Amino acid sequence: MEALSGAASGIAVVSLTIQLIQSVALVREFIQDVKGASKELQRLVGKLELLNALLDDAAKVLEQQSSLSGMHFPAPSMAIFKCLQDCEKSIQPLVDIVKKLSLPQSQSSWSTARLKSEIKLGLKAKEITTLETRIQHDIDLLTTNLSINQSGILMSLFPILLRSQETKLNSRTNSAVTSVSCSDSKLTIGTSDTVSSVPPSPVRYSQQTILVRSALEKLGLYRRKVVRYQDWTLKDQQSNVKSYKRDILWTAHEVSAVWTFLGFGLTFTQQYPYGSIFPTLRTYPIGDPSSRFYDIICDGSVRQLQEEISSGALHPFLRTAEGHSLLHYAAINHRSDICRLLLGYGVKPELSLRNQSPLSLALNICQPRSLPANTIDTYRCFLDDLDLVHELKRLDKKWFDGLACFGNDEAQWLWQKSLELFVGADLRRNQRVIIRRSCASVARRRHRLWHKSQFPAFRMNRDILSDIQYGRYQIIEAMFTVCEESMYSYIAGAQFLDWLVSLDLDPELCVVSERADRSPYIDNRRIVFERNWEQKWVLGFEWVLDHQAPGYSLLSEYPTLTVEKDWSLDWPFGGRDYWDRQYLDNRSARFNRRTTAKEHKERARSGKKPRSRMPGAWKW
């Protein structure tokens, strides 16, 4: 019976709504035909149009709600029925007047015009403002009741949705969660909730961009080759062995014309095997971001950046003369929210003219500026468009050793992600880079989180342990290249030897194997590996300087104050460019004053008359 009564009340509400829509439309059309209507009548027509639109939407919602009543959906609220009755009472005087003055079939056109003029005068006399106020009150009341009705629907469905969610969670509790740990290691692992337990998809898409060097770069023309891959991870059910298959979806050749004097750049793109398609053309402005943009990147919000873009002060596709887009700057500062905003605008994570992608810049940070969760979230923004294998491969170059340092959480996430996405040689290459960079972060004392850094504690198989044992990863070179202090190199070396012992590896065999075919020197550092007075192994480096170079005695006597000290911005070791920026405004005036004073002294010394300073005087 309750279901039948609910259905009946819903039908009543819907029928009254449809009837009210017809009445409002009748009054609105009649008033619109009145010629020379006053401003009050025009405002009244606007209110009636708003009421008509609101009733039309309400009729659709209430009709659908009435059809679903009894299926976990409540019937339409009776408060809406009461509100519709009030709306009917408010416009009933207008409906009566319209029906009374409607044109009969036998009435002439002259009498019709007279009636419309009379209705215009009659509505003025009946205080149109009062009618307008009542209709606005009915609109507000109807909107409030519709909101309450929607809240009632949500409250009725909330227990059902909650039970469904609990069922899904209970079904997932039996699934195995992959953990990252080292069974024989005594080192602790920083826990992070950023590693997903959902099994990865067997199909993945990646993209590789190669910068093609040519002599046309002198003319501002740069070439790039873009390859889009489809990666398949195949698993044999019997032998439980993963295999890796890669297909090329398409290849594109890009030619970019970057002309700073014109203030914009052009990029032509031709995809293959779709050669019959006309090449696409993209244009973008060229310039330097304003200081306001740097402030937003460092400490601002997404809303502030949206306001800058909407106001026209900043173009989202802006690039510098070196090819860096706004996405590169956001990736450097690990602003994942701004990265997603720019990607939503259509900015693509392309290579700069220095062969740097946003992901490579996000990875190549020696001074972390954000929390590990924000850093990992920034990595996620580019995994669908860029290939992690090629981006980590860029870090395996020697000139990157001084830049890239991974924290514990970032290294754990990259290690787990590599296990999910890659197999074979690509996986081994990624693991090599991650281990080298993690060890380098421990040895780099100027790293902001160096006191929290520790040697990696991954689940490593026999092949990885064998490569470390026989020095194939070149960890010592990665560590001491970024280490700036000789004294601290012995501390990092002791931690490295303890890490090898925790992995059940031979420290002596590892160090000797790594330095066997290499020079005992790394730049100006001589590797020291010997036993101390306690017969324990000691690993570090000592500075070796050229004794014929000027200042050798000072540098060798006080290395802590000279070689190991960063004087990059302190006088007089600062570069000329830095001081030019500080005093450029006063340099010309100061030079002119000194030249004039010197000239006066020369004239006085030679006994000549000083030059007249009177404006317009003869200068001799």
SEDO-840724 format. One record per atom (N, C-alpha, C): x, y, z. Coordinates in steps of 0.1 Angstrom, whole numbers, plus 5000, padded with zeros to 4 digits. Each point is the difference from the previous one (the first is absolute). Last residue first. Example, Ala and Ser with C-alpha at 12.3 -4.5 7.8 and 13.67 -1.06 7.14 Angstrom:
2
512849785071/500950115000/499250115008/500349434999/499150125000/500950125000/
end
This chain:
620
587757374751/501250004993/500949905007/494650204996/500849905006/501349984992/496050405011/500949944990/501049905007/494950095018/501350075000/500949934989/495449875016/500150084987/501450074999/498749875049/499349944988/500150104988/503849975039/498850074997/499349944987/504249875022/498949925002/498750074996/505550034984/498850075006/498949905001/505249855004/498950024990/498850065007/505150095018/498949905000/498950044990/505150134992/498850065006/499049895000/505249865001/499050064991/498850045008/504149775016/499950145001/499150074990/501149525010/500750064989/500050155000/497749745033/501449965001/500850074989/495350055001/500650085011/501549975001/497549764968/500150144996/500750085011/499049555009/501150014989/500250144996/496549905030/501349995007/501150014989/495650004985/500350125007/501350005007/498449614978/500450104990/500350135007/498549645026/501349984995/500550104990/495550015016/501050045011/501449984995/496649864971/500050155001/501050045010/499249544995/500850054989/500150155000/497449785033/501549975002/500850064989/495350034997/500550095011/501549975002/497749724969/500150144995/500650105011/499149555012/501150014991/500250144995/496349915027/501249995008/501250014991/495849974979/500250135007/501250015008/499049594979/500350104990/500250145007/498649635027/501449984995/500450114990/495749915025/500950105005/501449994993/496449694990/499450134999/501050115004/501149535004/500050054986/499550144999/500949675038/500450144999/500050064986/498549545012/499850075013/500350154998/500749694965/498650015002/499750085013/504449904989/499550094990/498550025002/502349685026/500250145005/499550104989/499749554989/499250025012/500250145005/502549854962/498650024997/499150035013/504649895003/499850134996/498650034997/501249625036/500250034986/499750144996/501849865049/498849994992/500350044986/503150005038/500049884992/498849994991/501850335035/500150034986/499949884991/496550065030/501150084995/501349955006/495649684993/500750095010/501150074993/497149644982/499450145000/500650105009/501749534994/499550044986/499450145000/502649685031/500150155001/499450064987/500549525031/499250064988/500050155002/503649605017/499150105004/499450064987/503549665003/498749945004/499050115004/504550114985/499449914990/498649965004/502050325030/500250034986/499349914991/500249975049/499750144997/500150034985/501149575016/498750025005/499550144997/504549854990/499049964990/498650035005/505050165012/498650035005/499049964990/504549914991/500150025015/498650025006/500649954952/500449875007/500050025015/499250384973/498949904999/500349875007/503350355000/498850045007/498949894999/503949944975/500349995015/498850045008/499850044952/500049865005/500249995015/499750394967/499149985012/500049865006/501350044949/500150115010/499049975011/502149584974/499050104998/500150115010/502749594999/500550114992/499050114997/499049595024/501050085008/500650114992/495149754997/501250034992/500950095008/496649675026/500050124992/501350014993/496649655029/501350004993/500050124991/497049805046/500150094989/501550004994/497349585023/500850115004/500250094987/496249595020/500950064990/500850125006/497549495017/499850154999/500850054988/499349545035/499750044986/499750155000/502149565033/499750144999/499850044986/500249515033/500150074988/499550155001/502449735041/498750014993/500150084987/503349905037/499949904989/498650004994/501850325032/499249895006/499849894990/502450394988/500749945011/499349895007/498550094950/500550095010/500749925011/499349894945/499749975014/500650105010/498450104947/501049945008/499549975014/499050294953/499349885006/501149925006/499050504974/500849945010/499249885006/500250354953/499349905008/500949945010/500350504977/500749875000/499349905010/498650484970/499949925012/500749864999/498950374967/501250045009/500049925013/497449784961/500350144999/501350035008/499449575010/498750054995/500150155000/503849565003/499650145002/498650024993/502749594998/499750035014/499550145003/499149734953/501050085006/499750025015/498249564974/499850145000/501250075007/498849524997/500350054987/499950154999/499349805042/501149924994/500450054987/496550145034/501150094997/501149924992/496049775015/499550124993/501250094996/500949605024/499449974987/499650134993/501550035044/501149974991/499549974986/496850085034/500850124997/501149974990/497349645014/499250094993/500850134996/501949655027/499949964986/499250104992/500550085046/501350014994/499949964985/496149965029/500450144996/501350014993/496349605000/501450025004/500450144997/494849825012/501050014989/501450035006/495349965020/500849884999/501050004988/497150365016/499549934989/500849874998/501250305034/498649975003/499349924989/504450174995/500049895009/498649965003/500650374973/500449884993/500049885009/499150425019/498949964991/500349874993/503450215025/499049945009/498849954992/503250254977/500649875004/499049935009/498850444989/499949914988/500649865003/500450335033/498649964998/499849914988/504250195007/499749915010/498649945000/501250354970/500749874996/499849905011/498550435008/499149944990/500649864996/502650265029/498749965007/499149934990/504050184983/500349885009/498749965007/499850394975/500149894991/500349875008/499950445020/498749935000/500149884990/503850275003/499749945013/498749925000/501350254961/500849885002/499749935014/496550294970/500950025011/500849865002/496550074967/500850124999/501150015010/496849624970/500550035014/501050124999/498149784961/499150105006/500450045014/502449674976/499950114990/499250125006/500649585023/501150095002/500050124990/496749644998/500050065013/501050125001/499749734960/498850095002/500050075013/503449694992/500250114991/498850105001/499749595023/501150085006/500250134992/497149664983/499450075011/501050105006/499749674959/500950125002/499450095011/498549554981/499150125002/500850135002/502049554996/499550044987/499150125001/502849725034/500250144997/499550054986/499649565026/501150014991/500250144994/496549915032/501249935005/501250024991/495750154987/500650095010/501349945005/497649744969/500550124994/500650105010/497949615016/501249974993/500650124993/495850045021/501149995010/501349964994/496350024972/500350145004/501149995011/498349594984/500750074989/500450145005/497449725028/501449965000/500850084989/495750255019/500349864997/501549974999/497150385031/500949984988/500349854998/496750385026/500049854998/500849974988/501150455029/499149944990/500049855001/502050455024/499649875005/498949944991/504250424998/498749934996/499849875006/502750395026/500349924988/498749914997/499450485023/500649875003/500249924988/498650545021/500249904989/500749885005/498850415025/499049895000/500349894989/502850395005/500049935013/498949895002/500450284960/501149905001/500049935013/497050344976/499549895009/501149895001/500750404974/499250055011/499649895010/504650004972/498649964997/499250045013/504850034998/499250124997/498649974996/503149655007/499750075013/499250124998/500849544972/499950144997/499550075013/500449524997/501350065000/500050154998/496049734998/500649995014/501350075001/497749984958/499450095010/500549995014/501549704965/500650144999/499350105010/498449564997/501350005007/500650144999/496149934976/499749995014/501350005008/500349994953/499550135005/499750005015/501449594979/501050104999/499650135006/496749664996/501049975010/501150105001/496850044965/499450035013/501049975011/501349894956/500050145002/499450045014/500049554987/501450045002/500050155003/495949804990/500449965013/501550055002/498150054957/499350095010/500549975014/501649724966/500550134998/499450105010/498349564998/501450005006/500650144999/495849934979/499949995015/501450015007/499849974953/499550135004/499950015016/501249594978/501150105000/499550135005/496649635013/501249994992/501050115002/495050125010/500749885002/501350004992/495850375021/501149954991/500549875004/496450255023/499850044986/501149934990/499549945050/498749984994/500050024985/504050075026/499649865000/498649974994/501550455004/500849934990/499749855000/498050275033/499450024987/500849944989/501749975044/498849924999/499350024986/503850265010/500449864999/498749914998/499550465007/500549974987/500449864998/498550145043/499050014990/500449974986/503250025035/499149895002/498949994990/502950385000/500749884995/499149885002/498450405018/500050014985/500749874994/500050055047/498749974995/499950004985/504150115022/499749865002/498649974994/502750394976/499749975014/499549855001/503450204960/498749955004/499949995015/502950304962/500149925013/498649965004/503050264957/498949915003/500349935013/503350324982/498750055000/499049915007/504749924988/500050115010/498650065002/500949654968/500349955014/499950115010/499550024951/498950015008/500249965014/503349984965/499850145003/498750025008/501349564985/500950055011/499750155003/496249664983/501150064994/500850075011/495749775004/501149915001/501350064993/495550195001/500650025012/501349925002/497149964962/500750135000/500850035012/497149624997/501349984992/500850134999/495649995018/501049965010/501449984993/496450114972/500350115009/501049965011/498549684969/500950094993/500350125010/497149665016/501349944997/500950114994/495450105009/500950015012/501449944997/496650244965/500549875004/500950015011/495650334987/501549984999/500449865004/495450155001/500550064988/501549984997/497549845039/499249964988/500550054987/502050115043/500249864996/499249954988/500150445025/500649994987/500349864996/497950155042/499450084990/500549974986/501749805041/498949944995/499450084988/503650175026/500449894991/498849944993/499150315033/500650074988/500449894990/498749865042/498950044993/500450074987/503349895031/499549884993/498850034992/501750355025/501049964990/499549884993/497550155036/499850094989/501049964989/500349765040/498849974993/499750094988/503950075028/500149884991/498749974993/500850515014/499949875007/500149894990/502550454987/498749965004/500049875008/503850214978/499350125005/498649965005/505349774991/498649985000/499250125006/504849954976/499550075012/498549985000/502549824965/500949975011/499550065013/497749824951/499950115011/501049955011/498149804955/501450055001/500050115010/495949784987/500949905006/501350065003/496850274979/499449965013/500949905007/501150124956/500350115010/499449975013/499149704966/501450005003/500450115010/495649994984/500249895009/501549995004/498650324968/499550045013/500349885010/503450034959/498549995001/499650045014/504550094967/499549985013/498450004999/503750124967/499749865001/499649965014/500850454982/501149945007/499849855003/496750284980/501150004990/501349945007/495449825019/500550134997/501249994990/495749655004/501450035003/500350154997/494949855014/501049984989/501450035005/494849945018/501449985006/501049974989/495450304993/500549874999/501449995006/495250305005/501450014999/500649865001/495250135004/500649954988/501450014998/496950095038/499950114990/500549954987/500349715037/498650024996/499950114990/504249935018/499749894991/498550014996/501450315032/500650034987/499849884990/498549945044/499350114994/500550034986/502249685026/498749944995/499250124994/504150125020/500249914989/498749954994/499850245040/500250094988/500449924988/499549765039/498850064998/500150094988/503949795017/499149914992/498750064997/504950185013/498650055001/499149914992/505150015007/499149895004/498650055004/503950254980/499650025014/499049905005/501749964956/501250025008/499650025015/496649974968/500649875003/501250015009/497850394983/499249945010/500649865004/502150244965/500250065013/499249945011/499549844956/501349975005/500250065014/496150094976/499949875006/501449965005/499350404976/499650025014/500049865007/503350014960/498750045001/499650025015/504850004968/499349965013/498650065000/503550074965/499049904998/499349955013/503350374991/500749865001/499049894999/498650465000/500949984988/500749875000/495450015027/501250095000/500849974987/494549955007/501349935000/501150105000/494149955007/501350084999/501249915002/495049915000/500949934991/501350084999/496450165028/500349865004/501049934991/499750545010/499549904990/500449865005/499150495027/500949894998/499349904990/497950415012/501450045004/501049894997/495050004994/500950034989/501450045003/496049855028/500250144998/500850044988/499449545014/498750064995/500150154998/503849775018/499749964986/498850064995/501150085045/501050064991/499849974985/497349805033/499650144999/501050074991/500849555011/498950014991/499650154998/503349915031/500549984986/498950014990/498950025046/500750124996/500649994985/497849635020/499150114997/500750124995/502449635016/499649984987/499050114996/503650135036/499049894999/499649994985/504950185026/498650034996/499149884999/505050045009/499150015012/498650024997/503549914966/500749975013/499049995011/498650124956/500649874999/500549965014/498450444994/498949905000/500549865001/503150354994/499450005014/498949905001/501950064958/501049935009/499450005014/497650244968/499949864998/500949925009/500350475000/498749955007/499849854998/503650234978/500349975014/498749955008/500049924947/500250115009/500349965014/501449734953/498950025010/500350125009/502049984950/500349965014/498850025009/499949894945/500450115009/500349945013/497249884952/501349985005/500350125009/495249744979/500850125002/501449965007/497249684965/500050035014/500950135002/497449634960/500750125003/500050035015/499449564962/499750065013/500850135001/498249614961/500850125003/499550065013/499949504969/499450095009/501050125003/499549694953/500850025013/499350115009/497249684966/500850125000/500750035013/498849504981/499450115008/500950125000/501249584979/499150084992/499350115008/503149685019/500750104992/499050084992/500249655040/498950094995/500550114992/502449645026/499849984986/498850084994/502550275028/500149894991/499549875008/499850595004/499949865005/500049904989/501650545009/499649914990/500049865006/500350565015/500049865004/499449914989/502150535014/499449924990/500149865004/500350505026/500449865000/499149934989/501750545018/499249914992/500549865001/500250515030/500649884994/499049924992/500950555020/499249885000/500849894993/501650465005/499149985012/499149885000/503650214970/498650014996/499149985012/504749975005/499750144996/498650014995/501849575014/499750095011/499650144995/499549504978/500650144997/499650095011/499849454985/500050095012/500750134996/497749544976/500750124997/499850105012/499749434991/499650125007/500950124996/498349474984/501050114997/499550135006/499149425003/499750145003/501150094996/497849474991/501250084999/499650155002/498049475015/499850144995/501350074999/497549475004/501250085001/499850144994/496949555023/500350104989/501350075003/498749595022/498750044995/500250104988/503149585020/500050154997/498750034993/501349605038/499650034986/500050154998/502049595036/499850144997/499750024985/500449615044/499850024986/499750154998/501849615040/499850144996/500050014985/499349615043/500650044988/499650144996/500149645046/499550114993/500850034988/498849545030/501050084995/499450124992/498249575022/499950125007/501250104997/498649554982/501350025005/500150135009/495749874981/500749885005/501350025007/497450354979/499349955012/500749885006/502050434973/499849864998/499449945012/499950524981/500449925012/499649854996/500950544977/499449864999/500649915011/499450554986/500649915010/499349874999/500750444965/499249895004/500849925010/499850534975/500749905007/499149895006/500450414961/499049925007/500749885006/501750524981/500149855001/498749955007/502250454970/498949965009/500049855001/503750414985/499549864998/499049975011/502750454975/499149965011/499549864996/504150394988/499449884995/499249945012/502150514984/499849905010/499349884993/502950514989/499349884996/499949905011/500750574990/500349885008/499249894995/501850544987/499149884996/500549885007/502050465000/498949995008/499049894996/504450114982/499050084994/498749995008/503849745012/500550145000/499050104994/499249535000/499750065013/500550145001/500649694963/498950094999/499750075013/503249644993/500650134999/498950114998/499149545029/500350044986/500650145000/497849565034/500950114998/500350034986/495749775027/500949974988/500950134998/497149765042/500450134995/501049974989/495949695021/501450004997/500350144993/496049725031/500350124992/501550014999/495849625014/501550035000/500250124990/495749735029/500450084990/501550045002/495749625015/501150085004/500550084987/495849645023/500550094989/501150095005/497749485014/500450135004/500550084988/497449515020/500350094988/500350145005/498849645030/501049944992/500450094988/498450195049/499449954988/501149944991/500350005055/500150084988/499449944988/498449935053/500949944989/500050094988/499350205050/499249954989/500949944989/501450225041/499949865000/499249944989/503250475006/498749944998/500149855001/503050415021/500149894992/498749934999/500750385028/500050044986/500149884990/500350085051/498749954994/499950024986/504449925034/499350094992/498849944994/504549935038/498849964994/499350114993/505349895009/499050105002/498749964994/503849665019/499550064987/498950105004/504749775025/498650035000/499650064988/504349665009/499650144998/498550005000/502749615002/499750055014/499550154998/499949554965/500550135003/499650055013/498949594974/501249995008/500550135005/496149964972/499849905010/501250005010/497650414973/501349924998/500049905012/495850284973/500849995012/501249924996/494950174982/501350024996/500950005013/494949794984/500850085009/501450014995/494649874982/501449994998/500850095009/495249755007/500650134998/501549984999/495449674990/501450015006/500550144997/494749855007/501050024990/501450035006/495849965024/500749874998/501150014990/497050375011/501049975011/500749874998/496550194972/501450034997/501049975011/495249955003/500449914990/501550024996/497850285032/500249875005/500549904990/498950444986/501250005008/500349865006/496050064976/501250014991/501349995008/495950035024/500149874993/501349994991/498950415021/500549905010/500249864993/497950344975/501450035001/500649905010/495449974995/500649964988/501550025000/497350165035/500149865001/500749944987/499350465002/500949975010/500249845001/496750194971/501350024995/501149965010/495649995015/500249894989/501450024994/498650325033/500249875006/500349894989/498950444984/501349995006/500249875007/495950164977/500949924993/501449985007/496550275018/499449874998/501049914993/501250455006/500049935013/499349864999/500050284962/501449965003/500049925014/495950184985/500449894992/501449955003/498450385023/499349885004/500349884992/501750424987/500749955012/499349885005/497950224965/501349944995/500849945012/496150255010/499649884994/501349924995/500650445016/499749905011/499649874995/500650334968/501349975007/499849905011/496250184979/500749914991/501349955006/497750335023/499349875002/500649904990/501650454997/500349945013/499449865002/498850254962/501449964999/500549935013/495750204998/500049874992/501549954999/499350415022/499449895008/500149874992/501350394978/501049975011/499549885008/497150174967/501149944994/501149965010/496150245014/499749864997/501249934993/500550465011/499949925012/499649854997/500050304964/501449985005/500049925013/495850134984/500649904991/501449975004/497850355023/499449875004/500649894991/501350444991/500649965012/499449865004/498350214962/501449964998/500649955012/495650185003/500049874993/501549954998/499550435018/499649905009/499949864994/501050374972/501149975010/499749895010/496850194969/500849894994/501249965010/495250255005/501350005007/500949884996/495650164983/500049895009/501449975007/499150344965/499150035012/500149895010/502249944959/500650115008/499250035012/498249694971/501149955007/500850105008/496550144972/499549935011/501149945008/500950224959/499650095011/499649935012/501049734964/501250075004/499750105011/496449774980/500849925009/501350065005/497450234968/499350005013/500849915010/501450014955/500450135007/499350015014/498949634974/501549995004/500450135006/495649984982/500149925012/501549995005/499150234959/499550075012/500149925013/501249794959/501050105004/499550095012/496949704982/501149925006/501150105005/496350164976/499749975014/501149935007/500550084954/500050135007/499749985015/499849634969/501450045004/500050135008/495649705003/500850064990/501350035005/496749585013/500450135004/500950064989/498049555003/499150104993/500550145004/502149615018/500149984985/499250124993/502250095048/499049914995/500150004984/504050125038/499350044988/499049904995/501550115052/500549924989/499150044988/499750165047/500350094988/500549924988/498949775040/498950094998/500250094988/503449715015/498949924994/498850094997/503750195021/500449964987/498849934993/499650135045/500050114992/500249964985/500549675033/498650044999/499850124990/504349855012/499449914991/498550034998/502550265031/500550034986/499349904990/499249945046/499350124995/500550034986/502049625020/498649984997/499350134995/504749915018/499750044986/498649994995/501349895045/500750134997/499750054986/498549575017/499250115005/500650134996/502449624988/498750014992/499150115005/504049905024/500350064987/498850024991/499549765041/500250155002/500450074987/499649544998/498750055002/500150155003/504049764997/499450014987/498650065001/502249895040/500750124993/499450024986/498649625024/499550125006/500650134994/501649584986/498650024995/499450125006/504349895014/500150054986/498550024995/500649805042/500350145001/500050064986/499649545006/498750074999/500250155002/503749654978/499650065013/498750084998/501549564970/500250155001/499450055013/501549505003/499050074992/500350155001/504149645006/498850055007/499150084990/503449574991/499850144997/498850055008/501549544996/500950075008/500050154998/496849774976/501249934997/501250075007/495550165003/499849865004/501349924997/499250434971/499649985014/499649865002/501450214957/500949915008/499649985014/497550284970/500149874993/500949905007/499650455015/498749935003/500049864993/503750294993/500049965014/498749925003/500450214958/501049885001/500049955014/497450384993/499449894992/500949875001/501550405020/498949945008/499449894992/503350254978/500649935011/498949935008/498650274964/500849894995/500649915012/497650405010/499149904994/500849884996/502450385014/499449935011/499149894995/501850294969/501049915005/499549925012/497150324981/500349904990/501049905005/499050385027/498949905000/500249894990/503050365001/500149935012/499049895001/499750304964/501249924998/500249915013/496650325001/499649904991/501249904998/500650385027/499149905007/499749894990/502450364983/500849925010/499249905007/497750294970/500949914993/500949915009/497350335020/499249894995/500849904991/502050405016/499749915011/499249884995/500850344968/501249935004/499949905012/496450284987/500249894990/501349935003/499150375026/499049895004/500249894990/502450394992/500649935011/499149885004/498350284967/501249934995/500749925011/496450295011/499549884993/501249924995/501150415020/499549915010/499549874994/501450354973/501149935005/499649905011/496450124962/500850085009/501249915006/497449954951/500049965014/501050085008/498450004951/500350125009/500049965014/497449664973/500950104994/500250115010/498749465007/499550145003/501150104995/500449514999/499450064988/499550155003/502049725034/501050044990/499450064988/497249835034/500650125004/501150054990/497949584994/499050104998/500750145004/502549605006/499850034986/499150124998/500749845044/501250064995/499850044985/496649775023/500150135004/501250074994/499449554991/498950074994/500150155004/503149695018/500350034986/498950084994/499449865044/501050104999/500350034986/497049655007/499450135004/501050114999/501449564992/499150054989/499450135004/502649785032/500950044989/499150064988/497949815037/500550135004/500950054989/498349564996/498950104999/500550145003/503049655006/499750024986/498950104998/501049885044/501150074994/499850034986/496949735024/499950145003/501150094994/500249534994/498950064993/499850155003/503349765024/500450014986/498950074992/499149895045/501050114999/500450024986/497149645009/499450135002/500950124999/501749564997/499350034988/499350135002/502349835037/500950054989/499350034988/497549835036/500450135002/501050054990/498649564996/498950094998/500450145002/503049665010/499950024986/498950104997/500649885045/501150084995/499950024985/496849725020/499850145004/501150094995/500549544993/498950064992/499750145003/503149775027/500650024986/498950064991/498849885043/500850125001/500650034986/497449615006/499250125000/500950135000/
end
